[in-house]
C-alpha cells in the first residue's frame, strides 16, 4: 500500500489551521456570551426599570405622624413666670442666644426677647415674629412686637413636638422640597460627595479617580467614589442593601444609570435629601436632612450655621463613626475637612472658614425634638380620642400632624409632683403607692397634662383613665349642687342636721353612716357641712334630693353610670381621675358643660385641616351658673378653713382655690379635686392591689396637688358675682357687718333674707325660678308637697334649734 505523504501546508489546509480554530472558538464563545448577556441583561434592565418606576418614581415614603403640644399663647395679664417660660421654650426646641435668629431667646431682668418660628396651627398659618415679653409678679406684664415697633396683644409661639407615631418602619423623616433646603447645604453636599453631580449620568469616572487620589494622600478614606445617585440607589429606597458584593455594586450602577435616564437632577437631589441616613436613636433611623437637623442640632434647616451644615454633610460618610456626641474629636476632624472643601470650591471665604473651624460642634447634648413617645400617658389619651375617626394604620406613618392641648410646663410640673410626693410618702409600713392625675384648662376643657404612673416615662397601665376606684367624698359637692339649685329651699346659710342618721334600704337593711371623726356636730350651716365633709348632714340633704337625681346629674355632666342607691351620696361608685375631672369641669368652668379633649385638630401632610375638636362648650342656664358658683364658694371655704386648709399652710392661699378631698373606706384611696382661676387638677393616690394606705385625701392626693400648683403659674380663683349677692347674716336676717355674731354668706340673687338691724325676723317665702338642668331632675319653679320633703329652715339660731334625735330615712 502506497503511503501518501502530506506536507505541513497541505495538512493545515485539509484539517484547518490551529490558529483559525482558536479564533473561531473565541468568536463563538464571545457571540454566545454576548447573546446570553443580552438575553439576560435586557429583561433584567427592564425589571430594574420597573422597580425604579414603582419605588422611586412615586417618591412615596412612610412619613411618621407627628404629635405636637399646644402653641404657647402669651397675653398681658396671663399667669407666667421665668421658670415656666424657659421650660416651655426649651421643650419647643428654642435655645438661649441673641433673640435675633428664629428659635432663640435672650433674657435680662424680667425682659425676654424671643424670635419665634412660623408654624401651621388648626386655625391657619402663624407667621414668625420677634417680640419682647416683660414678666412681673408672676404674670405677663407687657409685650412688644419688635418688628412692628408696637405693643402686642397676643403672641403665639410654635409648639413642642411631644410624640411620633411610626408605621411599619421606625424611620424618622420630614419631607422637604429641594427649594426649601439652604443652598449652602446642597452645594456643600455636592462639593464633598459628588462634585460632578450636575454633569455625570449616574457614575463618575473622574470622581472615582479624584477620590482615589484624595484618599491616597490622606492615608484614609476621606472622599467617596460613589455619586449621589449611586448612594441614593443603595440607601434602602430601592432595596439594594449595603453588603459589599459584586452583585450589589453592579445593581447599584445599573440603578444609577436608569435613575439618571428617567429623572432630572432636581428630582434626584430632592429624593437624596429626604432619604439620606443621618443617625440612629434606638430603633429609629434618622432619614433626611430635615430630620437630621432636628436630631443633631434641635434646629430647622434654614436655621443651621455654616459649621453645622459642614458637620451634617460630614456625618453622611458614617453617622456612627462620626457621631459628634460619642466621638466629638473624630466628628470635628471630619467637619473641618468639609469646611476645607467648601473653602476650596469657593462656597465660603477664608474668614468664614476660620470662624467655623474655631466654633464648637453645636450639637445638642441629647437628641432634638425627635421622640417616639415622650409622654406615654398623655399620648394614650390622644389615641383614644382619635380612635373614633382614625384607625391605627391611618394614624401611624401617614404623615399627619396632630395638634394637642398639652402644656409642656404643666406636664413637667405634674410629673415632678407625683414623683417627689410619692417618694416622700413611701414607707416600709405602707404598700407601694401609685398615682393618676388629670390637669385641665378651666376656660376651654383642654386637657393640658396627664400622669398615669409614678414612673411616668414608661408606657403601661394608665391610672388616669384606667384605674376605677371608689371616689368617696368627691361626689358630695354635687349633692349640694342639687340642693343649691333650689334657692327658695337651700342656701349656704341653711341649717342642716348632722346628728346620727339611719337609712332603711329597699332590701330592709339599715344603713347608719358616721362621720370620719366619729362625732356628730348637731345643726350646722350648709357651707360648713360641705367644707368639713360631714357625712351625716350630707346624707340627709342627699336623701331629700333623692339618689336618683344625683345619679342623673353625674351621668349628664360626665357620662358616669351609677346605681342610684343611698350609698351613692357618699361616693359609692368606682371612677377614674379622668371621669372625675370631667365631672368637676362643670364647677371649675363656672357652670359650663365642657367636654374634655386632648386633641385640638388634625392636619394632613400639606397643612390642611382634616378635623377640629376645639368646639365651643354648651352654655348653661343662669340658674345653673348660680348653683355652681355657690358650690365653688363653699369649696373655697373648704380650702381656707375646712378639709383643704393645709394648702394655705403650704403657701397657696394666694390662689383662693376651691377643692374637695375624698377618701374611700379604710384609707385605700386618696382623692383631691381642686381648681384655680386657670386650672383644674384631679389626683388619685392609692395602691394597685387595693391595700390600705393609711392616707386621707388631704394627706395623699392633696399633697400632689399642692406640689404641682406650687410651681405651675395659675391665676387666683375669682368667683363671678353675677347672679349672687353677699350679705351679713345673723339670727335669720341680713344685717350690718358690725353686728355681733354676724357672718357673711353668698346667696342666689333675690333670695337673701331681708335686712334688719340686728333684729330676728322670719325669712320671706319666695319661689325659685326654673330652667336649665334643674328641670331635668324634676325641679320646677316651686315645690310639690306630694313628692318633695318639706323645706329646711334657711334662718335660725343653733341655740334655738337643738339637733333632732336620730331618725330613720326611707329611700
DRENZA-424388 format. One record per residue (C-alpha): residue number from 1; chain; x, y, z. Coordinates in steps of 0.02 Angstrom, whole numbers. Each point is the difference from the previous one (the first is absolute). Layout:
# residues N
num_chaine_u_v_w
NUM_A_X_Y_Z
...
This chain:
# residues 811
num_chaine_u_v_w
1_A_0_0_0
2_A_72_160_-54
3_A_28_128_135
4_A_-69_176_-33
5_A_108_135_65
6_A_-76_170_55
7_A_107_151_23
8_A_-41_124_140
9_A_-93_120_-111
10_A_-103_-137_-75
11_A_-42_-60_177
12_A_-51_176_56
13_A_-109_22_-152
14_A_-81_-170_20
15_A_-28_-7_189
16_A_-12_189_33
17_A_128_116_78
18_A_15_-9_192
19_A_6_189_2
20_A_-161_11_-98
21_A_-82_-128_115
22_A_46_107_152
23_A_-72_155_-77
24_A_-159_-86_-49
25_A_-18_-74_172
26_A_29_169_82
27_A_-122_85_-115
28_A_-128_-133_33
29_A_18_21_187
30_A_-5_189_-12
31_A_-157_-4_-106
32_A_-77_-128_116
33_A_44_101_153
34_A_-64_159_-80
35_A_-160_-88_-46
36_A_-20_-70_172
37_A_46_169_76
38_A_-123_93_-106
39_A_-130_-132_29
40_A_23_21_186
41_A_44_186_10
42_A_-144_67_-103
43_A_-139_-79_102
44_A_99_35_160
45_A_15_183_-46
46_A_-186_2_-38
47_A_-31_-74_172
48_A_112_129_85
49_A_-84_138_-99
50_A_-168_-61_65
51_A_68_0_178
52_A_60_178_-19
53_A_-168_53_-69
54_A_-93_-78_145
55_A_112_47_145
56_A_91_155_-54
57_A_-117_75_-128
58_A_-144_22_120
59_A_114_72_135
60_A_-115_-67_136
61_A_83_-21_169
62_A_-76_-57_161
63_A_-2_163_96
64_A_-40_-11_185
65_A_-145_92_77
66_A_62_140_112
67_A_-88_48_160
68_A_22_176_69
69_A_-42_88_162
70_A_-106_156_-4
71_A_83_161_-59
72_A_51_109_146
73_A_-117_149_1
74_A_55_155_94
75_A_-122_139_42
76_A_27_147_118
77_A_-66_-49_172
78_A_15_-189_-25
79_A_90_-96_137
80_A_181_-36_-48
81_A_169_1_85
82_A_179_-14_-61
83_A_21_-183_47
84_A_-157_-56_-92
85_A_40_108_-152
86_A_175_-72_-14
87_A_-70_-176_16
88_A_-127_33_-137
89_A_131_71_-117
90_A_123_-141_28
91_A_-135_-131_-27
92_A_-37_81_-169
93_A_184_-8_-51
94_A_40_182_33
95_A_173_40_66
96_A_75_144_92
97_A_89_118_-117
98_A_-19_173_-71
99_A_-188_0_-26
100_A_32_49_-180
101_A_3_-165_-93
102_A_-161_-102_-5
103_A_-8_-125_142
104_A_105_101_122
105_A_-33_105_153
106_A_96_121_110
107_A_-52_55_174
108_A_53_144_112
109_A_-82_49_164
110_A_-175_-58_-43
111_A_9_52_-183
112_A_-1_-140_-126
113_A_41_24_-183
114_A_-71_-146_-98
115_A_19_-35_-185
116_A_-135_-124_-46
117_A_-15_-115_-149
118_A_-152_-2_-110
119_A_-113_-153_7
120_A_-167_-67_-58
121_A_-136_-19_131
122_A_-180_-59_-10
123_A_-51_180_-29
124_A_122_28_-143
125_A_175_68_-26
126_A_85_90_144
127_A_144_107_-63
128_A_169_13_82
129_A_20_147_118
130_A_123_87_112
131_A_-70_64_164
132_A_52_68_168
133_A_-93_-74_149
134_A_7_81_170
135_A_-40_-107_153
136_A_-47_74_168
137_A_-83_-72_156
138_A_-33_-168_-81
139_A_-90_69_-154
140_A_36_66_-173
141_A_8_187_32
142_A_28_64_-177
143_A_46_-60_-175
144_A_77_93_-146
145_A_5_-49_-182
146_A_181_46_-38
147_A_-22_-14_-188
148_A_-148_119_-2
149_A_55_108_145
150_A_-167_-9_90
151_A_-83_-85_148
152_A_-59_-177_-32
153_A_-168_-62_64
154_A_39_-184_-29
155_A_150_-106_-46
156_A_-4_-183_-53
157_A_161_-100_-2
158_A_25_-160_-100
159_A_-37_-156_102
160_A_109_-139_67
161_A_-2_-167_-86
162_A_-51_-129_130
163_A_-16_-165_-94
164_A_21_-88_-166
165_A_-115_-137_-62
166_A_99_-114_-116
167_A_-64_-127_-125
168_A_79_-166_-42
169_A_173_77_-15
170_A_75_96_144
171_A_62_142_-111
172_A_3_181_54
173_A_-23_111_-151
174_A_-72_170_-43
175_A_-20_27_-186
176_A_68_161_-77
177_A_3_71_-174
178_A_170_31_-75
179_A_-35_186_-5
180_A_-32_-2_189
181_A_177_-62_35
182_A_133_135_24
183_A_109_21_-154
184_A_155_-11_108
185_A_-48_-175_55
186_A_-33_-68_-175
187_A_159_80_-66
188_A_105_-69_143
189_A_-76_-172_-26
190_A_52_0_-183
191_A_172_72_39
192_A_39_-144_116
193_A_-101_-147_-66
194_A_-21_31_-188
195_A_81_152_-81
196_A_-53_-52_-176
197_A_-180_-35_50
198_A_-67_127_-123
199_A_90_-79_-148
200_A_18_-189_19
201_A_-130_-131_-49
202_A_-3_-104_158
203_A_182_-52_18
204_A_151_115_-1
205_A_166_-68_-61
206_A_90_163_36
207_A_-74_2_174
208_A_65_-175_31
209_A_176_53_-49
210_A_-8_158_104
211_A_-64_-92_154
212_A_138_-129_-17
213_A_131_137_-6
214_A_-73_93_151
215_A_-9_-158_103
216_A_176_-50_-51
217_A_70_167_58
218_A_-98_-4_163
219_A_43_-180_38
220_A_-183_-35_39
221_A_-170_3_-83
222_A_-38_185_-3
223_A_-102_12_-159
224_A_-119_-123_-81
225_A_-4_-58_-180
226_A_-187_-31_-9
227_A_-110_134_-74
228_A_-151_68_92
229_A_-107_-102_-119
230_A_93_-159_47
231_A_-15_41_184
232_A_-187_28_-23
233_A_-15_-168_-87
234_A_80_-92_146
235_A_-85_103_135
236_A_-140_-126_24
237_A_-124_91_-109
238_A_22_-129_-138
239_A_37_-148_111
240_A_181_-29_-56
241_A_79_-11_171
242_A_176_47_55
243_A_91_-168_-2
244_A_168_8_-90
245_A_-26_-120_-146
246_A_25_12_-188
247_A_-185_-31_-27
248_A_-46_146_111
249_A_126_113_-87
250_A_-64_-47_-173
251_A_-179_29_53
252_A_48_168_72
253_A_80_55_-163
254_A_-147_-62_-104
255_A_-126_85_113
256_A_99_162_-7
257_A_3_-3_-190
258_A_-187_-33_-9
259_A_-42_136_127
260_A_105_127_-93
261_A_-81_-49_-164
262_A_-175_18_68
263_A_7_150_118
264_A_72_173_8
265_A_137_54_118
266_A_-120_100_109
267_A_-111_-152_31
268_A_150_-109_39
269_A_75_128_120
270_A_-167_23_90
271_A_-18_-187_21
272_A_177_-11_71
273_A_-30_141_122
274_A_-155_-89_68
275_A_75_-175_3
276_A_181_21_59
277_A_40_-93_162
278_A_61_116_138
279_A_-6_-96_163
280_A_-89_-122_113
281_A_-95_22_162
282_A_-45_-169_69
283_A_-98_-86_-137
284_A_-39_165_-89
285_A_100_37_-156
286_A_25_186_-31
287_A_-33_29_-185
288_A_16_162_-98
289_A_85_165_33
290_A_-152_79_85
291_A_-11_-138_130
292_A_190_4_17
293_A_-3_185_41
294_A_-127_-32_138
295_A_90_-152_66
296_A_175_71_10
297_A_-27_185_26
298_A_-181_22_56
299_A_-21_123_-144
300_A_-92_18_-162
301_A_99_-7_-161
302_A_-5_186_-37
303_A_69_35_173
304_A_163_-99_-17
305_A_167_90_13
306_A_142_-31_-123
307_A_91_-114_121
308_A_-158_-100_32
309_A_-30_-20_-186
310_A_178_-64_-18
311_A_-20_-122_144
312_A_-162_-73_-68
313_A_78_-23_-172
314_A_149_-82_82
315_A_-107_-118_102
316_A_-73_-74_-160
317_A_160_-99_-28
318_A_-32_-99_161
319_A_-129_59_128
320_A_60_-125_130
321_A_186_25_-30
322_A_-14_189_1
323_A_-133_12_135
324_A_39_171_78
325_A_-76_-46_168
326_A_104_-157_21
327_A_153_46_-104
328_A_15_190_3
329_A_184_6_-53
330_A_-30_-116_-146
331_A_-153_101_-50
332_A_95_164_10
333_A_137_-66_-113
334_A_-130_-53_-127
335_A_-92_166_13
336_A_159_99_-26
337_A_39_-103_-154
338_A_-170_46_-72
339_A_31_182_41
340_A_164_-14_-95
341_A_-93_-70_-151
342_A_-124_143_11
343_A_142_125_2
344_A_89_-84_-146
345_A_-157_3_-108
346_A_-39_181_43
347_A_-156_-32_104
348_A_71_98_148
349_A_140_127_19
350_A_153_-16_110
351_A_-74_102_144
352_A_-157_-108_6
353_A_106_-157_-9
354_A_111_55_144
355_A_-148_50_109
356_A_-90_-164_-35
357_A_155_-105_37
358_A_18_88_169
359_A_-185_-23_43
360_A_-63_-144_109
361_A_-93_-143_-83
362_A_-166_76_49
363_A_-93_-164_31
364_A_-127_-16_139
365_A_48_-105_151
366_A_-148_-114_-36
367_A_-93_-34_-162
368_A_-114_142_-52
369_A_-189_-5_1
370_A_-4_-170_-83
371_A_-81_-129_113
372_A_-111_-150_-25
373_A_-103_44_153
374_A_62_116_135
375_A_-164_0_97
376_A_-80_-173_-11
377_A_-148_36_116
378_A_-51_157_-93
379_A_24_-81_-171
380_A_-105_-146_59
381_A_-144_120_28
382_A_34_81_-170
383_A_-11_-168_-87
384_A_-166_-38_87
385_A_-64_171_-48
386_A_41_-30_-184
387_A_-57_-181_-5
388_A_-176_45_-57
389_A_66_92_-154
390_A_163_-87_-45
391_A_56_-180_2
392_A_170_-44_68
393_A_68_-25_-177
394_A_-69_168_-55
395_A_89_88_142
396_A_168_-86_-10
397_A_120_44_-138
398_A_-128_108_-91
399_A_93_164_15
400_A_-142_82_97
401_A_23_139_126
402_A_-96_-17_163
403_A_-17_162_97
404_A_-38_-38_182
405_A_-40_105_153
406_A_147_-55_107
407_A_98_137_89
408_A_181_-58_23
409_A_25_101_159
410_A_-160_-67_79
411_A_47_-178_-49
412_A_174_20_73
413_A_-63_72_163
414_A_-133_-135_18
415_A_126_-140_-32
416_A_124_76_122
417_A_-133_21_134
418_A_-55_-182_-13
419_A_179_-63_8
420_A_56_110_145
421_A_-157_-19_105
422_A_-15_-188_-16
423_A_184_-14_38
424_A_-26_98_160
425_A_-151_-107_47
426_A_87_-166_-29
427_A_19_-102_158
428_A_39_-178_47
429_A_-165_-1_95
430_A_-99_53_-153
431_A_-30_-97_-162
432_A_76_66_-161
433_A_-92_157_-52
434_A_-58_47_-174
435_A_-88_152_-69
436_A_-107_64_-141
437_A_-25_183_-42
438_A_-95_105_-128
439_A_30_186_-18
440_A_-117_108_-105
441_A_-26_178_-59
442_A_-157_65_85
443_A_-35_123_-143
444_A_-8_-125_-142
445_A_-6_-180_60
446_A_172_-36_-72
447_A_97_-136_90
448_A_172_77_26
449_A_84_-142_96
450_A_-26_-183_40
451_A_101_-109_119
452_A_-39_-185_1
453_A_137_-65_113
454_A_137_55_116
455_A_118_-70_-132
456_A_-76_119_-125
457_A_121_-34_-142
458_A_-46_-183_-14
459_A_-152_-55_-101
460_A_-120_-121_80
461_A_-150_9_116
462_A_-65_178_-10
463_A_-80_35_168
464_A_-66_168_-56
465_A_-126_-84_-114
466_A_2_-185_48
467_A_4_-6_190
468_A_-182_-10_58
469_A_0_32_187
470_A_-132_54_130
471_A_-9_191_-5
472_A_-63_28_177
473_A_-41_178_47
474_A_38_67_-174
475_A_-186_-18_-39
476_A_-59_106_146
477_A_11_168_-90
478_A_-126_-65_-128
479_A_-121_-48_137
480_A_6_180_59
481_A_-6_63_-180
482_A_-173_-78_-15
483_A_-54_82_162
484_A_69_172_-40
485_A_-91_-5_-167
486_A_-156_28_106
487_A_39_170_77
488_A_-171_11_82
489_A_42_-154_101
490_A_187_-3_24
491_A_141_125_12
492_A_177_-5_67
493_A_-71_72_161
494_A_-131_-138_20
495_A_6_-102_158
496_A_20_-186_-29
497_A_-4_-140_126
498_A_161_-97_31
499_A_-68_-114_136
500_A_5_-190_-21
501_A_-106_-61_-143
502_A_-63_-170_-53
503_A_-65_-41_-175
504_A_-112_-148_-31
505_A_49_-78_-166
506_A_-117_-81_-124
507_A_55_-173_57
508_A_-51_43_176
509_A_176_20_66
510_A_47_154_97
511_A_148_110_-44
512_A_73_113_134
513_A_147_100_-69
514_A_108_98_120
515_A_120_145_-16
516_A_184_-32_-27
517_A_42_80_168
518_A_-126_-112_89
519_A_-98_150_64
520_A_-167_82_-34
521_A_-5_189_-16
522_A_-183_42_21
523_A_-74_138_-105
524_A_131_74_-115
525_A_-3_122_-143
526_A_-9_-83_-169
527_A_163_82_-55
528_A_89_-77_151
529_A_-77_-171_-29
530_A_77_-2_-174
531_A_164_85_45
532_A_30_-122_144
533_A_-72_-149_-94
534_A_-126_-55_131
535_A_-76_-164_-55
536_A_-158_4_106
537_A_-54_172_-59
538_A_40_-45_-180
539_A_-105_-158_9
540_A_-149_100_63
541_A_16_127_-141
542_A_31_-137_-127
543_A_-152_-100_52
544_A_-104_158_-13
545_A_65_24_-177
546_A_-17_-188_-35
547_A_143_-112_-61
548_A_-86_-21_-169
549_A_23_184_-38
550_A_182_-7_52
551_A_28_-148_-116
552_A_-84_95_-143
553_A_104_155_34
554_A_170_-85_-5
555_A_-52_-97_-155
556_A_-51_160_-88
557_A_156_97_49
558_A_133_-135_-22
559_A_-79_-157_-72
560_A_23_-90_165
561_A_-116_-148_21
562_A_-43_-36_181
563_A_-127_-100_97
564_A_-121_120_83
565_A_9_-65_178
566_A_26_101_160
567_A_184_-47_10
568_A_28_99_-161
569_A_-21_158_104
570_A_165_-39_86
571_A_90_-49_-160
572_A_-34_-186_-14
573_A_48_-8_-184
574_A_164_-50_-83
575_A_68_128_-122
576_A_162_59_-80
577_A_91_165_25
578_A_-46_47_-179
579_A_-186_-28_31
580_A_6_100_160
581_A_92_140_-89
582_A_-141_4_-126
583_A_-127_11_141
584_A_92_138_92
585_A_28_96_-161
586_A_-181_58_16
587_A_39_86_164
588_A_172_62_-50
589_A_-65_76_-163
590_A_-131_104_91
591_A_-142_-116_-43
592_A_38_-37_-183
593_A_-15_-176_-68
594_A_171_-19_-79
595_A_48_-169_-74
596_A_182_-31_39
597_A_115_-25_-150
598_A_183_-29_-33
599_A_2_26_-189
600_A_-31_173_-73
601_A_10_-54_-180
602_A_80_-112_-132
603_A_89_66_-155
604_A_49_-93_-158
605_A_181_1_-63
606_A_-36_160_-97
607_A_-64_92_155
608_A_-185_-10_-44
609_A_-120_-28_144
610_A_-81_-172_-1
611_A_-91_10_167
612_A_-21_127_139
613_A_-51_-44_177
614_A_10_167_89
615_A_-186_30_-1
616_A_-91_130_101
617_A_-70_-63_166
618_A_-185_-11_34
619_A_-63_156_85
620_A_-96_-28_162
621_A_-154_84_68
622_A_31_144_120
623_A_-70_-105_142
624_A_126_-137_-36
625_A_142_125_9
626_A_-65_69_164
627_A_-7_-171_82
628_A_175_-41_-64
629_A_67_165_67
630_A_-76_-32_171
631_A_81_-172_8
632_A_165_79_-52
633_A_-14_127_142
634_A_-30_-143_121
635_A_151_-95_-65
636_A_108_155_15
637_A_-55_-3_181
638_A_54_-183_5
639_A_176_56_-47
640_A_7_150_115
641_A_-70_-83_156
642_A_-58_-177_-43
643_A_78_-163_-56
644_A_118_88_-121
645_A_71_129_119
646_A_175_-77_-12
647_A_13_84_-171
648_A_-2_169_86
649_A_140_-60_114
650_A_94_-53_-157
651_A_-2_180_-61
652_A_-137_-23_-130
653_A_-128_113_83
654_A_41_129_-135
655_A_-92_-108_-127
656_A_-167_6_94
657_A_-27_-173_-70
658_A_-152_-111_24
659_A_16_-185_33
660_A_-68_-159_74
661_A_89_-145_82
662_A_-59_-179_-16
663_A_43_-159_93
664_A_-69_-174_-27
665_A_-33_-124_140
666_A_150_-55_101
667_A_111_130_-81
668_A_27_-99_-159
669_A_-24_145_-120
670_A_52_180_22
671_A_-80_131_-115
672_A_8_186_-25
673_A_-88_110_-128
674_A_46_183_3
675_A_1_149_-117
676_A_63_176_-19
677_A_-46_138_-122
678_A_93_-93_-139
679_A_19_-184_41
680_A_-91_-150_72
681_A_95_-152_61
682_A_-71_-164_61
683_A_123_-116_88
684_A_-16_-179_61
685_A_128_-85_111
686_A_-15_-181_53
687_A_65_-176_-21
688_A_-25_-110_-152
689_A_-44_-148_112
690_A_-136_101_87
691_A_92_-12_166
692_A_-21_126_140
693_A_120_146_-14
694_A_-45_93_158
695_A_-20_158_-103
696_A_-144_122_-2
697_A_-39_115_-143
698_A_91_142_88
699_A_155_-103_42
700_A_25_-85_-168
701_A_-79_67_-160
702_A_-12_179_63
703_A_187_2_30
704_A_28_-43_-184
705_A_-119_141_-48
706_A_93_120_114
707_A_170_-47_-72
708_A_-66_28_-176
709_A_-77_171_30
710_A_148_59_102
711_A_91_12_-168
712_A_-135_12_-132
713_A_-43_181_-47
714_A_-187_15_26
715_A_-117_145_32
716_A_-93_16_167
717_A_-180_-58_-1
718_A_-123_145_-5
719_A_-181_-55_9
720_A_-109_99_-120
721_A_-120_105_103
722_A_-136_-2_-133
723_A_-155_-82_71
724_A_65_9_177
725_A_-23_121_142
726_A_106_5_157
727_A_-70_49_167
728_A_39_-13_185
729_A_-121_-115_91
730_A_-43_-24_181
731_A_-150_-84_79
732_A_-90_-23_-166
733_A_14_173_-76
734_A_123_108_-96
735_A_83_131_105
736_A_148_117_17
737_A_175_-69_-8
738_A_35_60_176
739_A_-147_-92_78
740_A_58_-120_135
741_A_7_-180_-63
742_A_-35_51_-181
743_A_76_-109_-138
744_A_13_40_-184
745_A_-83_-117_-126
746_A_-31_-4_-186
747_A_-180_-25_-56
748_A_-85_-23_-167
749_A_-52_173_-53
750_A_-170_42_72
751_A_4_-134_133
752_A_99_81_140
753_A_-98_22_161
754_A_-72_176_28
755_A_107_130_82
756_A_-29_50_181
757_A_115_87_122
758_A_41_-149_112
759_A_-182_-49_22
760_A_-56_-179_-29
761_A_-135_-16_-131
762_A_-68_-149_-98
763_A_59_-9_-180
764_A_-121_34_-144
765_A_-65_-146_-99
766_A_44_18_-183
767_A_-9_-116_-149
768_A_158_-51_-91
769_A_8_24_-186
770_A_18_-157_-104
771_A_102_-40_-154
772_A_158_-89_-46
773_A_43_-171_66
774_A_-109_25_155
775_A_-151_-41_-108
776_A_87_-159_-62
777_A_-11_-69_178
778_A_-178_56_38
779_A_37_167_83
780_A_-120_133_-62
781_A_-36_173_61
782_A_-81_-62_159
783_A_-15_-149_116
784_A_-118_-147_-19
785_A_-53_-46_177
786_A_-52_-172_-59
787_A_173_-46_-61
788_A_123_114_86
789_A_48_7_184
790_A_-43_159_94
791_A_130_138_-17
792_A_131_19_133
793_A_3_170_84
794_A_119_125_-77
795_A_16_101_157
796_A_9_-30_184
797_A_120_-9_143
798_A_84_-163_54
799_A_-40_41_179
800_A_-184_-1_-42
801_A_9_-152_-115
802_A_64_-150_95
803_A_47_-146_-112
804_A_-140_-125_-22
805_A_20_-176_66
806_A_63_-138_-114
807_A_-129_-44_-130
808_A_-32_-124_-138
809_A_-2_62_-179
810_A_-91_-102_-129
811_A_80_-6_-171
